[in-house]
């Protein structure tokens, strides 16, 4: 059994808030079958909303299918997915830390640039 949720009809075509994902969760309810999130007609999603959608997908594992994620919508979901699966590692081996005891010494240091 499959349930289709049309995101544009449920939320709109320009989705900028993390809280909008609650509408999806509420629409899914306790449905145990496959839920298809259809993004047809959605022109923009914010990174925060995409992050919440990613969380919904991960919570339901194989029971959520994303469809019609084109343009910025698909790109944003891809960015969020990549950031969740490939954590950024910052290398500091060549970083030189400078410490200053007051604003005057900081200002003097910055004036050398």
Helices and strands as residue ranges (DSSP letters): E 2-6, H 7-10, E 14-15, G 18-20, H 21-28, E 34-38, E 44-45, H 47-60, G 61-63, E 64-67, H 71-85, H 103-110
